[in-house]
Amino acid sequence: MKAAIRSIGNSKGVIIPASFLAETGLEGEVEMTMRDHEIVISPSKEQPRKGWFDGYQVELDSDPWEDFVVLPEEEEEWEW
């Protein structure tokens, strides 16, 4: 499949068809490398938040907002 290289700000980009993304499972962040003068896109190996809640038991957390502090300037009523 041919694809056009497009300008995106000061960079360039290529639109990846949804069917390619679905078949490869790519989403979110990806790793991009050069190999033999080719651009290779692969799933990101790092998952920065993976494991944050492993072992967390919500039923044991009686008051999750216990240490939350409301600043005086935040006590005023919000206007949208």
N, CA, C and O atoms as a CHARMM CRD file, in Angstrom:
* protein
*
  320
    1    1 MET  N      0.84500  -1.17700   0.00000 PROA 1      0.00000
    2    1 MET  CA     0.00000   0.00000   0.00000 PROA 1      0.00000
    3    1 MET  C      0.88700   1.23500   0.00000 PROA 1      0.00000
    4    1 MET  O      1.85400   1.30400   0.75800 PROA 1      0.00000
    5    2 LYS  N      0.57400   2.18700  -0.82300 PROA 2      0.00000
    6    2 LYS  CA     1.28100   3.45800  -0.84700 PROA 2      0.00000
    7    2 LYS  C      0.54900   4.43500   0.05900 PROA 2      0.00000
    8    2 LYS  O     -0.67500   4.39400   0.18400 PROA 2      0.00000
    9    3 ALA  N      1.32600   5.31900   0.69300 PROA 3      0.00000
   10    3 ALA  CA     0.75000   6.34600   1.55300 PROA 3      0.00000
   11    3 ALA  C      1.53000   7.63200   1.34100 PROA 3      0.00000
   12    3 ALA  O      2.72900   7.59700   1.06300 PROA 3      0.00000
   13    4 ALA  N      0.86700   8.74500   1.46700 PROA 4      0.00000
   14    4 ALA  CA     1.50600  10.04600   1.29600 PROA 4      0.00000
   15    4 ALA  C      2.11500  10.51400   2.61100 PROA 4      0.00000
   16    4 ALA  O      1.54400  10.31500   3.68400 PROA 4      0.00000
   17    5 ILE  N      3.28000  11.13600   2.50700 PROA 5      0.00000
   18    5 ILE  CA     3.90000  11.76800   3.67500 PROA 5      0.00000
   19    5 ILE  C      3.33800  13.18200   3.74200 PROA 5      0.00000
   20    5 ILE  O      3.41600  13.93700   2.77300 PROA 5      0.00000
   21    6 ARG  N      2.77000  13.53400   4.89400 PROA 6      0.00000
   22    6 ARG  CA     2.09200  14.82100   5.05300 PROA 6      0.00000
   23    6 ARG  C      2.82900  15.69600   6.05200 PROA 6      0.00000
   24    6 ARG  O      3.51500  15.19600   6.94300 PROA 6      0.00000
   25    7 SER  N      2.68200  16.99200   5.89900 PROA 7      0.00000
   26    7 SER  CA     3.25800  17.93800   6.85100 PROA 7      0.00000
   27    7 SER  C      2.35400  18.03000   8.06800 PROA 7      0.00000
   28    7 SER  O      1.13600  18.16700   7.95200 PROA 7      0.00000
   29    8 ILE  N      2.98100  17.95200   9.24400 PROA 8      0.00000
   30    8 ILE  CA     2.27300  18.11500  10.51500 PROA 8      0.00000
   31    8 ILE  C      3.13100  19.06200  11.34700 PROA 8      0.00000
   32    8 ILE  O      4.07900  18.63000  12.00200 PROA 8      0.00000
   33    9 GLY  N      2.80200  20.34900  11.32300 PROA 9      0.00000
   34    9 GLY  CA     3.64300  21.33600  11.98600 PROA 9      0.00000
   35    9 GLY  C      5.01600  21.35400  11.33100 PROA 9      0.00000
   36    9 GLY  O      5.12500  21.47300  10.11100 PROA 9      0.00000
   37   10 ASN  N      6.07800  21.23500  12.15200 PROA 10     0.00000
   38   10 ASN  CA     7.44100  21.19300  11.63400 PROA 10     0.00000
   39   10 ASN  C      7.87800  19.77400  11.31300 PROA 10     0.00000
   40   10 ASN  O      9.02400  19.55900  10.91900 PROA 10     0.00000
   41   11 SER  N      6.99600  18.81200  11.47100 PROA 11     0.00000
   42   11 SER  CA     7.32900  17.40400  11.25300 PROA 11     0.00000
   43   11 SER  C      6.58200  16.86700  10.04500 PROA 11     0.00000
   44   11 SER  O      5.89900  17.60500   9.33500 PROA 11     0.00000
   45   12 LYS  N      6.72300  15.58700   9.83100 PROA 12     0.00000
   46   12 LYS  CA     6.01400  14.89400   8.75400 PROA 12     0.00000
   47   12 LYS  C      5.30300  13.69800   9.35800 PROA 12     0.00000
   48   12 LYS  O      5.70200  13.20700  10.41300 PROA 12     0.00000
   49   13 GLY  N      4.24900  13.22200   8.69900 PROA 13     0.00000
   50   13 GLY  CA     3.50000  12.08400   9.22200 PROA 13     0.00000
   51   13 GLY  C      2.87200  11.27700   8.11200 PROA 13     0.00000
   52   13 GLY  O      2.76600  11.73200   6.97300 PROA 13     0.00000
   53   14 VAL  N      2.46000  10.08000   8.45500 PROA 14     0.00000
   54   14 VAL  CA     1.78200   9.17500   7.53800 PROA 14     0.00000
   55   14 VAL  C      0.51100   8.70300   8.22700 PROA 14     0.00000
   56   14 VAL  O      0.55300   8.33000   9.39900 PROA 14     0.00000
   57   15 ILE  N     -0.60600   8.71100   7.53300 PROA 15     0.00000
   58   15 ILE  CA    -1.86100   8.20700   8.08100 PROA 15     0.00000
   59   15 ILE  C     -1.82100   6.68100   8.02200 PROA 15     0.00000
   60   15 ILE  O     -1.59700   6.09900   6.96000 PROA 15     0.00000
   61   16 ILE  N     -2.03900   6.03800   9.16900 PROA 16     0.00000
   62   16 ILE  CA    -2.06700   4.57400   9.22900 PROA 16     0.00000
   63   16 ILE  C     -3.52900   4.14300   9.18600 PROA 16     0.00000
   64   16 ILE  O     -4.30700   4.53000  10.05800 PROA 16     0.00000
   65   17 PRO  N     -3.91300   3.35600   8.19800 PROA 17     0.00000
   66   17 PRO  CA    -5.31200   2.92700   8.09100 PROA 17     0.00000
   67   17 PRO  C     -5.77800   2.16400   9.33700 PROA 17     0.00000
   68   17 PRO  O     -5.00900   1.42400   9.95000 PROA 17     0.00000
   69   18 ALA  N     -7.03800   2.35900   9.69200 PROA 18     0.00000
   70   18 ALA  CA    -7.61500   1.69700  10.86600 PROA 18     0.00000
   71   18 ALA  C     -7.48800   0.18700  10.77600 PROA 18     0.00000
   72   18 ALA  O     -7.29300  -0.47700  11.79400 PROA 18     0.00000
   73   19 SER  N     -7.59500  -0.36400   9.57900 PROA 19     0.00000
   74   19 SER  CA    -7.47800  -1.82400   9.42700 PROA 19     0.00000
   75   19 SER  C     -6.08400  -2.31000   9.81100 PROA 19     0.00000
   76   19 SER  O     -5.94700  -3.39800  10.37200 PROA 19     0.00000
   77   20 PHE  N     -5.04500  -1.52000   9.51800 PROA 20     0.00000
   78   20 PHE  CA    -3.68200  -1.88700   9.91400 PROA 20     0.00000
   79   20 PHE  C     -3.56200  -1.86900  11.43800 PROA 20     0.00000
   80   20 PHE  O     -2.98900  -2.77900  12.03800 PROA 20     0.00000
   81   21 LEU  N     -4.11300  -0.81800  12.05600 PROA 21     0.00000
   82   21 LEU  CA    -4.03500  -0.70300  13.51400 PROA 21     0.00000
   83   21 LEU  C     -4.78800  -1.83900  14.18800 PROA 21     0.00000
   84   21 LEU  O     -4.31200  -2.40200  15.17400 PROA 21     0.00000
   85   22 ALA  N     -5.95300  -2.17600  13.66800 PROA 22     0.00000
   86   22 ALA  CA    -6.74700  -3.25800  14.25400 PROA 22     0.00000
   87   22 ALA  C     -6.01700  -4.59100  14.14500 PROA 22     0.00000
   88   22 ALA  O     -6.00100  -5.37600  15.09300 PROA 22     0.00000
   89   23 GLU  N     -5.41700  -4.84200  12.99300 PROA 23     0.00000
   90   23 GLU  CA    -4.74000  -6.12400  12.79000 PROA 23     0.00000
   91   23 GLU  C     -3.47300  -6.24800  13.63000 PROA 23     0.00000
   92   23 GLU  O     -3.14000  -7.34000  14.09300 PROA 23     0.00000
   93   24 THR  N     -2.76500  -5.13700  13.83100 PROA 24     0.00000
   94   24 THR  CA    -1.51500  -5.18000  14.59600 PROA 24     0.00000
   95   24 THR  C     -1.73200  -4.98100  16.08800 PROA 24     0.00000
   96   24 THR  O     -0.87500  -5.34900  16.89100 PROA 24     0.00000
   97   25 GLY  N     -2.88000  -4.39700  16.47200 PROA 25     0.00000
   98   25 GLY  CA    -3.14000  -4.13800  17.88300 PROA 25     0.00000
   99   25 GLY  C     -2.42300  -2.90500  18.40100 PROA 25     0.00000
  100   25 GLY  O     -2.37900  -2.68800  19.61200 PROA 25     0.00000
  101   26 LEU  N     -1.86000  -2.08900  17.51400 PROA 26     0.00000
  102   26 LEU  CA    -1.16000  -0.88600  17.95500 PROA 26     0.00000
  103   26 LEU  C     -2.15800   0.15300  18.44400 PROA 26     0.00000
  104   26 LEU  O     -3.19600   0.37300  17.82100 PROA 26     0.00000
  105   27 GLU  N     -1.83300   0.79200  19.56900 PROA 27     0.00000
  106   27 GLU  CA    -2.64600   1.88900  20.08800 PROA 27     0.00000
  107   27 GLU  C     -1.81800   2.65700  21.08800 PROA 27     0.00000
  108   27 GLU  O     -0.81600   2.14700  21.59000 PROA 27     0.00000
  109   28 GLY  N     -2.22000   3.87100  21.38400 PROA 28     0.00000
  110   28 GLY  CA    -1.49600   4.69100  22.35200 PROA 28     0.00000
  111   28 GLY  C     -0.09900   5.00800  21.86300 PROA 28     0.00000
  112   28 GLY  O      0.07800   5.44000  20.72400 PROA 28     0.00000
  113   29 GLU  N      0.89300   4.80000  22.71000 PROA 29     0.00000
  114   29 GLU  CA     2.28000   5.07600  22.34600 PROA 29     0.00000
  115   29 GLU  C      2.90500   3.89000  21.63600 PROA 29     0.00000
  116   29 GLU  O      2.57800   2.73700  21.92000 PROA 29     0.00000
  117   30 VAL  N      3.80900   4.18300  20.71000 PROA 30     0.00000
  118   30 VAL  CA     4.53300   3.15100  19.97400 PROA 30     0.00000
  119   30 VAL  C      6.02000   3.47200  20.00300 PROA 30     0.00000
  120   30 VAL  O      6.41400   4.60300  20.28800 PROA 30     0.00000
  121   31 GLU  N      6.83400   2.48200  19.70900 PROA 31     0.00000
  122   31 GLU  CA     8.27300   2.67000  19.54200 PROA 31     0.00000
  123   31 GLU  C      8.53600   2.82500  18.05100 PROA 31     0.00000
  124   31 GLU  O      7.99100   2.07600  17.24000 PROA 31     0.00000
  125   32 MET  N      9.37200   3.79700  17.68600 PROA 32     0.00000
  126   32 MET  CA     9.71800   3.98800  16.29100 PROA 32     0.00000
  127   32 MET  C     11.23700   3.92600  16.17400 PROA 32     0.00000
  128   32 MET  O     11.94700   4.66700  16.85400 PROA 32     0.00000
  129   33 THR  N     11.73300   3.04300  15.31200 PROA 33     0.00000
  130   33 THR  CA    13.17000   2.85300  15.13700 PROA 33     0.00000
  131   33 THR  C     13.50700   2.82100  13.65000 PROA 33     0.00000
  132   33 THR  O     12.62500   2.72000  12.79700 PROA 33     0.00000
  133   34 MET  N     14.80300   2.90900  13.36000 PROA 34     0.00000
  134   34 MET  CA    15.30600   2.78700  11.99000 PROA 34     0.00000
  135   34 MET  C     16.03100   1.45800  11.87800 PROA 34     0.00000
  136   34 MET  O     16.83100   1.10700  12.74500 PROA 34     0.00000
  137   35 ARG  N     15.75200   0.71600  10.80700 PROA 35     0.00000
  138   35 ARG  CA    16.44500  -0.54700  10.56000 PROA 35     0.00000
  139   35 ARG  C     16.67300  -0.67300   9.05600 PROA 35     0.00000
  140   35 ARG  O     15.71900  -0.72000   8.27900 PROA 35     0.00000
  141   36 ASP  N     17.93300  -0.72700   8.65300 PROA 36     0.00000
  142   36 ASP  CA    18.27800  -0.85300   7.22700 PROA 36     0.00000
  143   36 ASP  C     17.55600   0.18300   6.36800 PROA 36     0.00000
  144   36 ASP  O     16.96500  -0.15700   5.34200 PROA 36     0.00000
  145   37 HSD  N     17.60500   1.43700   6.78500 PROA 37     0.00000
  146   37 HSD  CA    16.99100   2.55700   6.06200 PROA 37     0.00000
  147   37 HSD  C     15.47000   2.44200   5.96200 PROA 37     0.00000
  148   37 HSD  O     14.86700   3.00200   5.04600 PROA 37     0.00000
  149   38 GLU  N     14.85100   1.72700   6.89000 PROA 38     0.00000
  150   38 GLU  CA    13.39300   1.61800   6.95100 PROA 38     0.00000
  151   38 GLU  C     12.91000   2.07000   8.32500 PROA 38     0.00000
  152   38 GLU  O     13.60300   1.88200   9.32500 PROA 38     0.00000
  153   39 ILE  N     11.74600   2.65200   8.37000 PROA 39     0.00000
  154   39 ILE  CA    11.13100   3.04900   9.63800 PROA 39     0.00000
  155   39 ILE  C     10.30600   1.87400  10.14200 PROA 39     0.00000
  156   39 ILE  O      9.45300   1.35000   9.42500 PROA 39     0.00000
  157   40 VAL  N     10.56700   1.46100  11.38700 PROA 40     0.00000
  158   40 VAL  CA     9.85400   0.32900  11.98700 PROA 40     0.00000
  159   40 VAL  C      9.04000   0.85300  13.16500 PROA 40     0.00000
  160   40 VAL  O      9.58500   1.49300  14.06400 PROA 40     0.00000
  161   41 ILE  N      7.74800   0.58400  13.16300 PROA 41     0.00000
  162   41 ILE  CA     6.85300   0.99100  14.25300 PROA 41     0.00000
  163   41 ILE  C      6.40200  -0.26700  14.97700 PROA 41     0.00000
  164   41 ILE  O      5.88200  -1.19500  14.35800 PROA 41     0.00000
  165   42 SER  N      6.60400  -0.29500  16.30200 PROA 42     0.00000
  166   42 SER  CA     6.23200  -1.47000  17.09400 PROA 42     0.00000
  167   42 SER  C      5.57800  -1.01800  18.39900 PROA 42     0.00000
  168   42 SER  O      5.70100   0.14500  18.78000 PROA 42     0.00000
  169   43 PRO  N      4.88200  -1.93100  19.08800 PROA 43     0.00000
  170   43 PRO  CA     4.23600  -1.55800  20.35400 PROA 43     0.00000
  171   43 PRO  C      5.26000  -1.05900  21.36700 PROA 43     0.00000
  172   43 PRO  O      6.38800  -1.55000  21.41000 PROA 43     0.00000
  173   44 SER  N      4.87100  -0.09200  22.17000 PROA 44     0.00000
  174   44 SER  CA     5.74200   0.42300  23.21700 PROA 44     0.00000
  175   44 SER  C      5.94500  -0.64400  24.27800 PROA 44     0.00000
  176   44 SER  O      4.98700  -1.27100  24.73000 PROA 44     0.00000
  177   45 LYS  N      7.18300  -0.84700  24.66900 PROA 45     0.00000
  178   45 LYS  CA     7.48500  -1.85200  25.69100 PROA 45     0.00000
  179   45 LYS  C      7.20600  -1.31400  27.08500 PROA 45     0.00000
  180   45 LYS  O      6.93800  -2.07100  28.01800 PROA 45     0.00000
  181   46 GLU  N      7.27300  -0.00500  27.20800 PROA 46     0.00000
  182   46 GLU  CA     7.06000   0.60100  28.52200 PROA 46     0.00000
  183   46 GLU  C      5.58300   0.89800  28.73700 PROA 46     0.00000
  184   46 GLU  O      4.91500   1.45700  27.86700 PROA 46     0.00000
  185   47 GLN  N      5.10000   0.52800  29.87400 PROA 47     0.00000
  186   47 GLN  CA     3.74800   0.88000  30.29100 PROA 47     0.00000
  187   47 GLN  C      3.90000   1.56400  31.64400 PROA 47     0.00000
  188   47 GLN  O      3.86500   0.90600  32.68400 PROA 47     0.00000
  189   48 PRO  N      4.06900   2.88900  31.62900 PROA 48     0.00000
  190   48 PRO  CA     4.43900   3.61400  32.84100 PROA 48     0.00000
  191   48 PRO  C      3.52100   3.41500  34.03900 PROA 48     0.00000
  192   48 PRO  O      3.98000   3.51500  35.17700 PROA 48     0.00000
  193   49 ARG  N      2.24700   3.13800  33.82300 PROA 49     0.00000
  194   49 ARG  CA     1.31900   2.99100  34.95400 PROA 49     0.00000
  195   49 ARG  C      0.97200   1.54000  35.24800 PROA 49     0.00000
  196   49 ARG  O      0.13500   1.25800  36.10400 PROA 49     0.00000
  197   50 LYS  N      1.60800   0.63000  34.54500 PROA 50     0.00000
  198   50 LYS  CA     1.30600  -0.78500  34.75300 PROA 50     0.00000
  199   50 LYS  C      1.67800  -1.18400  36.18300 PROA 50     0.00000
  200   50 LYS  O      2.78700  -0.91300  36.64300 PROA 50     0.00000
  201   51 GLY  N      0.75700  -1.81800  36.86500 PROA 51     0.00000
  202   51 GLY  CA     1.02000  -2.31800  38.20300 PROA 51     0.00000
  203   51 GLY  C      0.73900  -1.33900  39.32600 PROA 51     0.00000
  204   51 GLY  O      0.90500  -1.68700  40.49500 PROA 51     0.00000
  205   52 TRP  N      0.31600  -0.11700  39.00200 PROA 52     0.00000
  206   52 TRP  CA     0.06200   0.86000  40.05300 PROA 52     0.00000
  207   52 TRP  C     -0.94500   0.35800  41.08000 PROA 52     0.00000
  208   52 TRP  O     -0.79700   0.63400  42.27100 PROA 52     0.00000
  209   53 PHE  N     -1.94800  -0.36200  40.64900 PROA 53     0.00000
  210   53 PHE  CA    -2.99500  -0.78400  41.56300 PROA 53     0.00000
  211   53 PHE  C     -2.98200  -2.28300  41.83200 PROA 53     0.00000
  212   53 PHE  O     -3.94500  -2.82800  42.37000 PROA 53     0.00000
  213   54 ASP  N     -1.90400  -2.94500  41.46300 PROA 54     0.00000
  214   54 ASP  CA    -1.79100  -4.36900  41.78400 PROA 54     0.00000
  215   54 ASP  C     -1.81200  -4.53600  43.30500 PROA 54     0.00000
  216   54 ASP  O     -1.03100  -3.89300  44.00700 PROA 54     0.00000
  217   55 GLY  N     -2.66400  -5.35800  43.79900 PROA 55     0.00000
  218   55 GLY  CA    -2.74500  -5.60500  45.23100 PROA 55     0.00000
  219   55 GLY  C     -3.58800  -4.59600  45.99300 PROA 55     0.00000
  220   55 GLY  O     -3.81400  -4.76300  47.19200 PROA 55     0.00000
  221   56 TYR  N     -4.05700  -3.55100  45.32000 PROA 56     0.00000
  222   56 TYR  CA    -4.90000  -2.56400  45.99200 PROA 56     0.00000
  223   56 TYR  C     -6.26400  -3.17100  46.27500 PROA 56     0.00000
  224   56 TYR  O     -6.90100  -3.74200  45.39000 PROA 56     0.00000
  225   57 GLN  N     -6.70200  -3.04100  47.51400 PROA 57     0.00000
  226   57 GLN  CA    -8.00000  -3.58400  47.90900 PROA 57     0.00000
  227   57 GLN  C     -8.87300  -2.43000  48.38400 PROA 57     0.00000
  228   57 GLN  O     -8.72100  -1.93100  49.49900 PROA 57     0.00000
  229   58 VAL  N     -9.77900  -2.02200  47.52100 PROA 58     0.00000
  230   58 VAL  CA   -10.61400  -0.86300  47.80000 PROA 58     0.00000
  231   58 VAL  C    -11.40400  -1.02800  49.09600 PROA 58     0.00000
  232   58 VAL  O    -11.64200  -0.05000  49.80600 PROA 58     0.00000
  233   59 GLU  N    -11.80900  -2.25000  49.40400 PROA 59     0.00000
  234   59 GLU  CA   -12.60200  -2.46000  50.61900 PROA 59     0.00000
  235   59 GLU  C    -11.80700  -2.18700  51.90000 PROA 59     0.00000
  236   59 GLU  O    -12.40400  -1.97000  52.95400 PROA 59     0.00000
  237   60 LEU  N    -10.47700  -2.19300  51.82500 PROA 60     0.00000
  238   60 LEU  CA    -9.64700  -1.90700  52.99300 PROA 60     0.00000
  239   60 LEU  C     -9.32100  -0.41900  53.11800 PROA 60     0.00000
  240   60 LEU  O     -8.78100   0.01400  54.13600 PROA 60     0.00000
  241   61 ASP  N     -9.64100   0.35400  52.10300 PROA 61     0.00000
  242   61 ASP  CA    -9.35700   1.78700  52.10300 PROA 61     0.00000
  243   61 ASP  C    -10.60600   2.51400  52.58000 PROA 61     0.00000
  244   61 ASP  O    -11.46700   2.87400  51.77700 PROA 61     0.00000
  245   62 SER  N    -10.70300   2.72900  53.89900 PROA 62     0.00000
  246   62 SER  CA   -11.92500   3.28400  54.48200 PROA 62     0.00000
  247   62 SER  C    -12.20400   4.71300  54.02700 PROA 62     0.00000
  248   62 SER  O    -13.36200   5.08100  53.83200 PROA 62     0.00000
  249   63 ASP  N    -11.16800   5.51700  53.85700 PROA 63     0.00000
  250   63 ASP  CA   -11.36800   6.90300  53.43000 PROA 63     0.00000
  251   63 ASP  C    -10.24200   7.30000  52.47900 PROA 63     0.00000
  252   63 ASP  O     -9.22600   7.84100  52.91600 PROA 63     0.00000
  253   64 PRO  N    -10.41300   7.03700  51.18600 PROA 64     0.00000
  254   64 PRO  CA    -9.34100   7.33000  50.24000 PROA 64     0.00000
  255   64 PRO  C     -9.01200   8.81500  50.11900 PROA 64     0.00000
  256   64 PRO  O     -7.93400   9.15900  49.63200 PROA 64     0.00000
  257   65 TRP  N     -9.89900   9.69800  50.54400 PROA 65     0.00000
  258   65 TRP  CA    -9.66300  11.14200  50.46100 PROA 65     0.00000
  259   65 TRP  C     -9.22200  11.73000  51.80600 PROA 65     0.00000
  260   65 TRP  O     -9.23600  12.94900  51.97700 PROA 65     0.00000
  261   66 GLU  N     -8.83900  10.89100  52.74400 PROA 66     0.00000
  262   66 GLU  CA    -8.48600  11.33200  54.09400 PROA 66     0.00000
  263   66 GLU  C     -7.41300  12.42000  54.09200 PROA 66     0.00000
  264   66 GLU  O     -7.51900  13.38300  54.85200 PROA 66     0.00000
  265   67 ASP  N     -6.39500  12.29100  53.26500 PROA 67     0.00000
  266   67 ASP  CA    -5.28100  13.24100  53.24900 PROA 67     0.00000
  267   67 ASP  C     -5.48700  14.38600  52.25700 PROA 67     0.00000
  268   67 ASP  O     -4.59700  15.21900  52.08500 PROA 67     0.00000
  269   68 PHE  N     -6.63300  14.43500  51.61300 PROA 68     0.00000
  270   68 PHE  CA    -6.90900  15.47300  50.62600 PROA 68     0.00000
  271   68 PHE  C     -7.12700  16.80000  51.33600 PROA 68     0.00000
  272   68 PHE  O     -7.91400  16.88400  52.27800 PROA 68     0.00000
  273   69 VAL  N     -6.43100  17.83500  50.88600 PROA 69     0.00000
  274   69 VAL  CA    -6.53500  19.15600  51.49800 PROA 69     0.00000
  275   69 VAL  C     -7.19200  20.11100  50.50900 PROA 69     0.00000
  276   69 VAL  O     -6.75700  20.22100  49.36300 PROA 69     0.00000
  277   70 VAL  N     -8.23200  20.79400  50.95100 PROA 70     0.00000
  278   70 VAL  CA    -8.88800  21.80600  50.12600 PROA 70     0.00000
  279   70 VAL  C     -8.28700  23.15400  50.49500 PROA 70     0.00000
  280   70 VAL  O     -8.35900  23.58300  51.64700 PROA 70     0.00000
  281   71 LEU  N     -7.69900  23.81300  49.51600 PROA 71     0.00000
  282   71 LEU  CA    -7.09700  25.12100  49.75000 PROA 71     0.00000
  283   71 LEU  C     -8.18800  26.18200  49.84100 PROA 71     0.00000
  284   71 LEU  O     -9.24000  26.04200  49.21800 PROA 71     0.00000
  285   72 PRO  N     -7.94200  27.25700  50.62300 PROA 72     0.00000
  286   72 PRO  CA    -8.96900  28.29400  50.79100 PROA 72     0.00000
  287   72 PRO  C     -9.47300  28.85400  49.45900 PROA 72     0.00000
  288   72 PRO  O    -10.66900  29.09900  49.30000 PROA 72     0.00000
  289   73 GLU  N     -8.55900  29.05800  48.50200 PROA 73     0.00000
  290   73 GLU  CA    -8.99200  29.62000  47.21800 PROA 73     0.00000
  291   73 GLU  C     -9.83800  28.63600  46.40700 PROA 73     0.00000
  292   73 GLU  O    -10.50200  29.02500  45.44700 PROA 73     0.00000
  293   74 GLU  N     -9.81000  27.37600  46.79600 PROA 74     0.00000
  294   74 GLU  CA   -10.62300  26.37900  46.10800 PROA 74     0.00000
  295   74 GLU  C    -12.01000  26.22900  46.73000 PROA 74     0.00000
  296   74 GLU  O    -12.89100  25.59300  46.15200 PROA 74     0.00000
  297   75 GLU  N    -12.19700  26.82100  47.91500 PROA 75     0.00000
  298   75 GLU  CA   -13.47600  26.69400  48.60300 PROA 75     0.00000
  299   75 GLU  C    -14.55100  27.59200  48.00500 PROA 75     0.00000
  300   75 GLU  O    -15.74300  27.37500  48.22400 PROA 75     0.00000
  301   76 GLU  N    -14.12400  28.60600  47.24600 PROA 76     0.00000
  302   76 GLU  CA   -15.10400  29.48400  46.62100 PROA 76     0.00000
  303   76 GLU  C    -15.89600  28.69200  45.58700 PROA 76     0.00000
  304   76 GLU  O    -15.40800  27.72500  45.00200 PROA 76     0.00000
  305   77 GLU  N    -17.10700  29.12700  45.38600 PROA 77     0.00000
  306   77 GLU  CA   -17.97200  28.42400  44.43300 PROA 77     0.00000
  307   77 GLU  C    -17.44400  28.59300  43.01000 PROA 77     0.00000
  308   77 GLU  O    -17.08100  29.69200  42.59000 PROA 77     0.00000
  309   78 TRP  N    -17.41000  27.48900  42.28800 PROA 78     0.00000
  310   78 TRP  CA   -16.93600  27.50200  40.90300 PROA 78     0.00000
  311   78 TRP  C    -18.00900  28.07400  39.99700 PROA 78     0.00000
  312   78 TRP  O    -19.20000  27.84400  40.20400 PROA 78     0.00000
  313   79 GLU  N    -17.57900  28.82200  38.99000 PROA 79     0.00000
  314   79 GLU  CA   -18.48900  29.31600  37.96700 PROA 79     0.00000
  315   79 GLU  C    -18.01600  28.78600  36.63500 PROA 79     0.00000
  316   79 GLU  O    -16.83300  28.88300  36.30800 PROA 79     0.00000
  317   80 TRP  N    -18.93300  28.22400  35.86100 PROA 80     0.00000
  318   80 TRP  CA   -18.58000  27.67700  34.54600 PROA 80     0.00000
  319   80 TRP  C    -19.14400  28.53700  33.46600 PROA 80     0.00000
  320   80 TRP  O    -18.95800  28.24700  32.28500 PROA 80     0.00000
